Amino acid sequence: MNQIYIEHNPFIVESRFLINGAEPAEGCKLSSYKEARLQIWVESLFAELSLLLNGDKKFNVEFRGVESDYMDLLDAAEVARAQGMTLNITWLPVKETRERLTEIQTLMNYAHENPQFRDYIENNDRVKVDFDEAFNHDFNLYVIATMSSGKSTLINAMLGKVVLHAANEATTATIAQITDDKTLGESFVARRISTDSRVPVDERTVSADIKSLMKEWNGMADTQQIELRGNIIGMQARDNVRLVLTDTPGPNSSSNPEHERVTMSFIQDSRRNPLILYVINATQIGINDDKKLLGLMAQTMARGGKQSKDRFIFAVNKMDEFDPENGEDIGAALGRVKTYLQENGIPNPQVYPISARFTRMLRARQDDLTTRERNELNTLTELFLEEDSMDLPAYMPLTSRVRRALDARGLPRALYRSGLPAVEVMIDEYIDKYTFPNRLKRAYDALTHAIELGMREAELTEQLEQDERALAHINEQIQLLETRRKAGAETEAYKERLRRKGKGMPEHIANTFISQQAKVAATLKAVGEEMGNRQEESPALAKQYLDSAERNARFLFKELINDCENAFEESQKFIKDDLQNEYHQYIASLFEDTRQLKLPILDGLKGTLGDFALNLSLNERDIQSKQERYNERKVWDPGWNPLSWFTKRTVWDYRTVEYVNMKEIWDQKRIELSAAFTQLLTEARTKIEADKDKLVKSYVSFFEGEFENKFNELISSLKIQLTDKEARELAIAEGRAQKEWITHFKSQMDATLAIKD
């Protein structure tokens, strides 16, 4: 069998492959995986190995890495075995992520004790942003569902008490954000933010009456968002993570159309990859709004690797409404849910059956339950404990790691079987698997950049230890630099060229607009074909079809707004990175230690794009009338000819009916729709082009100031050190000491993030 060795370090995102003891050749697919996350390439790994080894399908694989990555490798191996491969997988464990994050934090504290190194961290925007993100403890979980899926009940179950109003109707009208705070006990700190203000208009600490307050605020027309801090008892306390749970309005919430777009943006966010908990009503699947959201998820999942799939958890709620004693099969019901998800473009869906209502009642204080709820709790407890088929975690695709963590919680049997605690452990697993490694990578990148800055400065100072002839040469170079500055020809020509030419739109952003236009055209064509096939319909049916077309068009419009917003952010980052590279070429390479290029953070597209003024409703002029015959029957012919008296003829009654010509009306509406979509994409592209030019202008302005400041600073410093022997010797000694300190610090950092002992 072929011997395969794989080593993956998720903290610095590096992989190593050995195939029968040799590294893969440069240019092959495996080589391109060396600096990519395992979740990007693991699903295609075994097919690539087989292709590389002339179709051989037998491998002994030795994997060195963290357990969560090993579990993903096992999943990929299971799929490969089903395709006829023979695989033996051996895991070489390494130190886990949480311990490393603590060690990096300790290193950070150590770094701050060095004044110069602390200055590199605190006065460099790029390093500071990376550190802020690396040690930001907030982890976002968005809960999304259509009406009557039990979303509010699920959140209440995670909180251990009724905070959100729950009913069989659309109850969530605003976005509610709940931050886990284990220090508040039974209390909650609540803040209400209005639509016309970004600051809280009401803030208070509440305990017993939190449900009434939430219902009151949720019903206020000017409430934009509600923020709570309190104990989410379903999540265990962790030193490095604080869960921020967001309850989103469903797609069928009509109180604020903007909320639907925001909910869609959470799904479409492939850059931050937030965790989405999508709640499905096991007793009611297949509504239209559900299908549209699932289609959006399918598109998002198809664009990325395994993380794009892992970040969607499908919780199948209301399993307590099934009665196994009446022959209702839990496994069959979940099979129908999987089939439904697959039909909506979700490949190999991972579903997690739960009873949020049962979990909530189990976690509540008995005094907080009504008499009816206490009776229901007794009934459900008996059902879940006595019926083997009601062991909900048994139906879940849990890894052995998750099952161990779930067992370690020592939950009562009824609570364990309710299913929701297993989903809560899954959330913990996602944090360990993706969030911690990403944070470590951020910290590593920030420290590496600070080290580069420090080493450049230390080495520059160390270069001053040269003989008098070399020092004289440096003096000549300084004079030459001053001459070039006075002439300024090269720099001015560069700046003028930038002002005149600007920067082109990134190719992948331009391609985004092309694909968006194609998507709009395909959608309008499909609707047009459906309308054309219907020809003439009654006004009632025509209204139904047009209402459906309008809902779909609005959904697509909001989807495109989010796509354009993402394209805007990508374009900003791309242009800024490009300008940063140019900056280093023209200034940083000359002056070594420079400030991070500062460019403005420009507002997004939402305020720029026009409202979607579209109304596909029927007008009186759309309704036409015609004569229609009906009530066909045979009658005796009473005509004048006696020969016809014994025969029958066909007669009809006549009436005037109203109808709508679907093809004609769609030809009119299509023009309105096409114009609205064209306006959206044109405005988005114009905004991106304009802001791109603003960035170039800001860059040129920063360039001018930084060039002059750094030039004067460097020349002045070098002149003093060249002419003052004592100052030069002191600077050299300090530079060497700093270089030694940085070298030692880097070795500690590398050891912390290494996956080999």
N, C-alpha and C positions, 0 to 999 in steps of 0.2 A: 504493500500500500504506500501511497505517497505520504511523506511526512511534511506537515504544514505547521509552521510556528507563527503565531500572531501575537503581537504585543501592542496594546492600545492604551495610551495615556490621555484620558479625557480632560486633564487639567491644563495641559499645554497643547492639546489636540495634535498629537503625533502618533503615528502607527509604524510598526515595523513588520515586514513579512519575510519569512524564509521558506522557500519551496525546495524540499529535499536538500536543505542545508545551504542553499544559494539565494541571494537576493534576486527578486524579479528584475528583468531587464528594464532599463529606462524607456519610457514611451508606452509601456503596456498599461492596461487599465488599473492593475493593482498599484502601480507606482503613483497614479493620480490620487489614490486614497490616503497617501501618507500624511497629508495635512488636512484631513476631513474627519468629522465626527463619525464614529462607528455606525450611528443610526442612519447616516446618509448612504453607506455602502453595504451594510450587512445583508440586506435582503437579496442582493445580486452577487454576493461573495462566491458562493459555491458554483454558480453557473459560470462565473469568470474563471475560477480555478479549473473547471472541467475544460473550458475552451482553451485555456493556456496550456493544458496538458493533453492536447489532442483527443479530447473526449473521454479521458479516464474519469471514472466516477467513484473511486475508492480513496478515502483520505483518513489519515490519523491526524487530528488537529489538536495542537497544544496552545491554549490561550492564556496569556498573562494580562490581567486587568481587574477592574472592580466587578463586583458580583452582578450589578444591574446590567452591565454590558455583556457579561457572560450569559445572563438569561436571554438577552436578545439574540445572541449567537445560537443558543439552543433552539429558540423559536425558528430561526432561519434554517437550522439543521433539520428540524422536523419537516419543514416544507420540502427540503431537498431530498430527504429520505422517501417522501411520498412520490417523488419524481424518479425514483430508482437508484438513488445514490447510497453508497455504504459509508457511514461516517462514525468515527469514534472521537469524542470530544473530551479533553482533559483540561481542567481549570487550575491555574496557578494563582492563588489569591494574593491580593496586595492590600495595603492599608486603606481603610475606607475613607470616604470623602469628608465626613463631619470632623474627624480628627485633624485632617489636613487644614480645614478652614480655620480651626482654632489656632493651629500652629502659625498660619499665615498672619492671623490677627496679632499674635505675639510678636512676629517679625516686624509688623507694621509699627507696633509700639516701640520696638527697639530702634527702628529707622528714625522715628521722631526724636530720639535722643541725640541724633547727630544733626547739629544746626544746619550745615550745608545741605545735607540730604533732605532734611525737612523742608528746606527752601525749594528744592527741586519739585517736591510733591505739592506743596501748598500754592506755589506761584506758577504752576503750569496747568493750564485749563484741561488739556487732554488727560494728564495724569489724575487730576482732581476728579474729573467726571468718571473715569474708570474706577477709582477707589470708592466714590459715592455709590456707584451702581453695585460694586462688588460687595459692599458691606451694608447695603440697604436691606433690611430684614423683611420688608413687605413682599408677600407672594400673592398674586392675584388669581382668584378663582371666580369665574363668571357662571352663574346658574341661569340657564335658558330653557324655556318650555313654551308650548302653546297652551291655550286656555284649558283649565280643568285637569291639568296633569299632576297636580299636587305639589307644585313647586314651593309655594309658601309653607305648606306642611313639612316638606323636606327640610327647609331652612330652619323652621321652628324645632324640628327634631334634632338638628345639629346644635342648636342653641340650648336645648333642654327645657325650653319654656315657650309659651305662645307669645311671640313678639309681632309677627306679621299676621294680618287678617287673612283667613283662609276660607274660601267658599267655592261653590261650583260655578264660578263666573270669573271674568277677567278682573282680578283684584289689585294687581300691581300697575299703578298708573305712573309712577316715578321710579327713578333709579335709586335703589337703596344700597348703600355700601356699609358693610359691617366688618370692623377691624377687631381681631381677637385680642383681648386684653385680660389676662388671667388675674390681674390685681384688683378688679372691680367687684368681685364676688357676685351678688345678685343684682347689682345695679348696672345701668347703662348710661353713658354720656351721649346725648342725642343732639344733633345739629340739623337745622333746616336751611337749605340754600335756595333762594328764589331764582326765577328765570331772568330777572333784570339785575342780578348782583352775583358776584363770585364769592362774596363773603357771607358767612352765616347771618341770617336775619333772626334766628332764634336758637338758643343753646341752653340746655338744662340737663341735670342729672336726675334720672327717673329709675324707679324700681318696680313697684307693683303695677303702676298704671301705664307701662310702656306700650301695651297693645292699643289702648285707647288713643294715646298720643300719636302712634304711627298711623292709625286709621284716620285720625283728624288731619294730620299733615298730608297724607297720601291723597285726601280728598280736596285739598286746596289747589285751585287752578294755577297759582303762581309758583308752586313747588317744583323746582328743577331736580333737586337731589336731596336725599336724606342720608346723613352719615351717623353711624352708631359705633361706639366702642363698648365692648362687653365680652364676657366669657363665652367662647364657642366651645362648649364642653365636649363635642364630638372630636375635637382635634387636641392632641396631646401637646403639652408645653414643650417648646424647643428653644434652645439658646439662640440659634441663628436665624429663625424664621418666625414671622408673624403673619398669619393668614388674613388676607383682606378679601372677604366674600361679597360679591356684588349680585344683588337680586335685580335682574333686568326685566323691563316690561316685555310681555310676549308680542309676537308679530301681529296678533289680532287685537292689540290694545289701541284703540282709536283716539285716546286722549291727547296724544302728542305724536304726530308722524315722525318727528325728529328722533324719538326714542327708538323707533324701529331701525333707523339708519345706524344709530349708535350700537345697538345690539348686533346688527350685521357686521359692523366694523370690528367687534371683538372676534368674530368668527374669521374674518378675512385677514387678521393681523398675523401674517407669517413671519414678520421680523422679530416681534417680541415673543411669539408663541405662547400666549396665555392659556391656562387650562380651562377647558369648557366642560361643564357638567350639564349634559342635555337630558332633560327629564321627559320620558315618554309615558303616556297613559296606556297601560297594558290592555285596558278594556275598550280603548277608542283610538285606533291608529288609522292614519290615512287621510287626515283633513288636509285641505289645500295649502294652508299656511305652513303646516308641518313639512309638506313636500318641498316647498320653495326654500325653506331654511336648510333642509337636508341636501338639496341640490347645491346650495352655496357651500356647505361643509364638504361635499364630495369634491368640488372644484379645488378647495383649499388643500384637502388631503392629497389630491393627485399631484400638486405642485412640489411637494417636499418629500423628505425621507420618512423614516419611521417615527420621528418626533411629531411630524405633521399628523400622524395617525394616533399616536399615543396621547396627544393633548385633548382628544375628544373622548369623554367617558359617557356612554349611553346608559343611563339609569332607567330601568323599566319599573315604573312605580305602580302602586295599587294591586300588588300581588295578593294582598289579603282578601280581595274580592273574589278570588277563585276558591271553589269548593271541591277538593279532591274526592270527597265522599259522594258527590253527584257525578263523578266521572270526568271532571274537568282536569285536563292534563297540563301541569305546569310546563313540562318540557316542550310539549306541542305548541303551547302559547308562545313560548320564547322562540321557538322555531319560526312561527309566523312573523314575529317581530324582526328576526334576522333576515327573513326573505323580503320583508317590506323595506328594510334598510338597503339591502342589496339591489332591489329594484330601483332605488333612488340614488344609485351610484356609489354607495359605501361598500368597498370591498372587504370581505372577511370581517364583518362588524363584531366588536366585542361588547356584549350586553351584560348588564349587572342588575338582576332582579332585586327589588327592594319593597318593603312596606314602610314608607315614611310615617304613616299614621300609627302603626304599631310601635315603631321606634320612639316616636314622640311621647306616646302614652306611657311606655316603659320608663322613660327618662324623667317624666314629670313627677312632681310631688303629688301624692294621692289627694291632698286637699285641693289641688288646683284642677282636678278632673271633675266633670259633672257626674251625676249618678249614671246617666246613660253611658258616658265614656268608661266609667269603672266597670260596668256590666260588659261593654264591648271588649275591654282589656282582658277580663277573665275568659271570655269566649275565645278571643284570638290567642291568648297564651295556651289554652288547651289545644287549639288547632295546631299551632306551630310546634308544640312539644310532642304531641301524639302522632302527627302525620309525618312520616319520613320524607314525603315529597315536599314538605314546607321548609326544608333546610335550604334556604336560598343561596348561601355561599357555595353550596355544592354544584350549582349551575354556572358559577362564575369562572372565567379563564384566569385564575389567580396563579402567580408564580409561587414556587416553594418559599421564596423570600417573603412574599406578602403573607402567605399562610402562617409562616413562623411569627411574623410581627403581629398578626391578628390573634394567634393563640397566646402570645405573650401578654396580651392585654387582660387575660383572665376574665372575660366577660361572662355574665350569667347566660345560660344556654338559650333562653328565649330571645334575649337581646342579640346574641351572636347570630341566631337564625333569621332575624329580621332583615338582614342584608345590608343596611346602611353602614354599620361599623366597618364592614369590609371595603366599602367605597371610600370611607374616610382614610383607611390604611392605604388604599390606592393613591389617594392624593399625596400622602406622605412619600410613597414610592416615587411619584413623579418628581417631587422636590429633590429627593436623593439622587435621582437618575439624571436630571437635567439642570435644575436650578443651582445646586451646589457646585457642580463642575463648571457651569457657565460663570458663576461668581469667582471661582478660583482662577479661571482663565482671565477674567477682567483684572483681578488683583495681580496676576503674573505679568500681564501686558503693561500695567501701570508701573510696577516695580522695575521691569526691564527697561522701560523708557527712561525712568528716573536714573537708572544705572548708566545708561548710555550718555545721558547729559553729564552726569558726574565724572565719568571716565574721560569724556572729551575735554572737560575743563582741567582735570588733573593732568592729563597728558600734555595739554597746551602749556601749562605752567612748567612741567618737567622739561619741556624742550628748551627752556631758558638756560639750562645748565650746559652751556657750550663755550668754546673758547672765544677770545676777543675777536678773531677774524670772523667767526660765525655770527657773533653779535653785531659786528659792523654790517654784515650782509643783511641781517634782519632790519637794521636801521634803514638800509637802502630800500628794502621792500616796503617799509612803512612810508617812506617818502614817495615811492611809486604809487602806493595805495592812495595817498593824499592827492597826488596828481590826477589819478583816475577819478577820484571823487569830484574834484573841481571841474574836470571836463564833463564827467557824468554822461558821456555820449551813449555808452552801451545801455546803461540803466534807463535813461530817458527814452531811447529808441524802443526798448522792451515795453515800457509802460505805455507808450503811444500805440504800439502794435496791439497791446491788450485792449486799450480803450476802443480802438477802431474795429478790431476783429471780434472781441469778446470770446465767449466759449460756446461751442456747438452743443445742442441738446444731446445727451448721452444716447447712443444707438438703441440700447435696450429699453429706454423710456419711450423713444419714438415708436419702437415696435409694439409697445403696450397700447399706444393709441390706435395703431393699425389693427391689432387684434380686437380692441373694443369696438371699433367701427364695424368690423366683420361680424362680431357677435350681435350688434344691434340690427344689422342688415338681415342676418339669418333669422332672428326672432320675428322681425316684422314680416319677413317672407312666409314663415311658418303660420303666423296668425292670418295673413292674407289668404293663404291656400285653404285654411280651415273655413274662413268666412266665405270664400268663393264657392266651396263645396256645399254650403248651406243654402245658397241662393235666396229664396224668400222664406221669411219666418214671421211668426206673429210678433206684435210689439212686446209681449211679455217675455218670450224666449229671446228676442233680439236684445232686450235690456239685460237679460241674464248673461248672454255671451259678451256683451260690451262691458258690463261691470267686471267680469272675469278678466277680460283683456286689459282693462284699466288697472286692476290690482296687480296683474303681472308686470305691466309697464312701469308702474310706480316702484315695484320691488327691484326691477332691473335698473331703474334710474338711480335708486339709492345704492345699489351694488356698484354702479359705475362711479358714483361720487366717492365711495370708499376706495375703489381702485385708483381713481385720480389722486386722491389724498395720499395713498401709499406711493404712487408714482412721483408726486411732489416731494415727499420726504426722501425717497431714493435719489431723486435728481439733486436735491440740496446736498445730501451726503456725498454723492459722486463728484459734484462740482467743487465742494469744499475740500475733499481729499485731493482732487486734481490740482487745485490752487495751492494746497499745502505742499504738495510735491514740488511745484514750481518755486514756491517760497524757499524751500530747502535748497534748491538748485542755485538760486540767485543770492540768497542771504545766508542761510544756515551753514552752507558749506564753507562760506568765507569767515563767518564770525563765530562758528561753533555753537556756543551756548546762546540760544535766542528764545524769546518768549514764544509760546504757542500762538500760531496765527489766529487772531480773533476775527470772526466774521459774525454778522448779525443773525439772530434766529428769526426767521421771517414767518409771519402768520400763514397758516394753511389755507386750503382752498375753500373751506366751508362758507366763509363770509363772502367770497367772491362769486361763487356759482349762483346763478339765478334760481328762483323757485321753479318747481315743476308745475307750471300752470297748464294743467291738462284736464279736460272733462270730456269723457267719451259717452256721456248720457244722451239718450234720445231726445230730439226736438220734434215739435209738431210737424215741421217740414220734412222730417225723415220718414214719417208714416204716410203711406199711400193707401188707396182703396181700389177695390176691383169687385166685379160681379162674380159670384161663385154659385154654381148649381149644387144642390144637395137633395137628399130624400128621394133617391131614384126608386121608381116602382113601375109595375106593369098594370095597365088599365084596359078595360074593354073599349074597343073603338066604336063610338056612337055616331060615326060619320054618315054621310048621305048614301054611301054605296052599300047596299045590302050585303054584298059579298064580304065586307069587312066587319060585319056585326059579330061574327064568331071568332075574331082574332084580337090579340092584345098588342098594345104599343107601349114604348117606354116614355115616361114623363119625369120631369124634375121640378123641384121648387127652386127659386132664386133668392139670393140675399147679397147684401153688400158687406164685404169683410175688409179689415185693415191688415196691412202687411208691411214688412220692411225688407227692402232689397239689400241683403247683407254685403254683396260685392260692391254696390254703389256707395253704401255708407262707409265701408272700410277704405275705399279709394280716397274718400275725403279725410277720414280720421288718420290714415297712414301719413298724409302730408303733415298734419299737425304733430304727430308723434315724431316723425323723422326730423322735423325742424327743432323740436325740443331737445332731442338727443344730440343733434349736430351742434346746437348752441352750447350744451353742457361741455362737450369735448373741445369745442373751439375756445370757450372761456378758460377751461383747465389748461389747455396748451399755451394760450396767451399768458396766463398767470405764471406758468413755469418758465416761459421764455423771459418775461419781464424780471422775475426775481433772480433768474440766472444772471442777468445783466447787473442787477443790484449787487450781487455777490462779487462780481468782477470789479465793480466800482469801489466797493468797500476794501477789496483786496489791494487795489492800487493805492488807495489812501493809506492803508496800514503799512504797505510796502515802503512808501515814501518816509513815513515817520520812523519806522523801525530801522530802515537803512541808515538814516542820518544819526539816530540815537546810538545804535550799536557801533557804528563806525567811530564816532567820537569817543565812546566808552572804551573800545578796544585799543584805539591808538593811544589814548591818554594812559591807560593801564600799562601797556607795553613800554611806553617811553619812560615811565617812572622806574619800572623794573629793570630796564636796560641800562639806565644811567645810575641807579642807586644799587650798589652791590649788596648792601645789607638787606634792602627790601627784596631784592631778587632771591637771595639765599633763603629768606624766610618764606617767600612764596613757593620756592622749590620744595622746601621741607614740608610745608602744609599740603602741597600737591601730592607728594609721595605718600604721606600719611593717609590722605583721603583715598588715594588709589588702593592702598592696602586694605583700608576699612571696607571699601566697595567690593573688592575681590572676595574678602571673607564673607560679607553679607550675601553676595551672589551665590557662593557655594552653599550657604545655609538654605537659601531659597530653592536652589536646584534640588537639594537633598529632600526638602519638604515635599516637593511635587514629583519626585522621581517615583517610578513604580517598581524599581528594583532596589533591593536592600544594599 
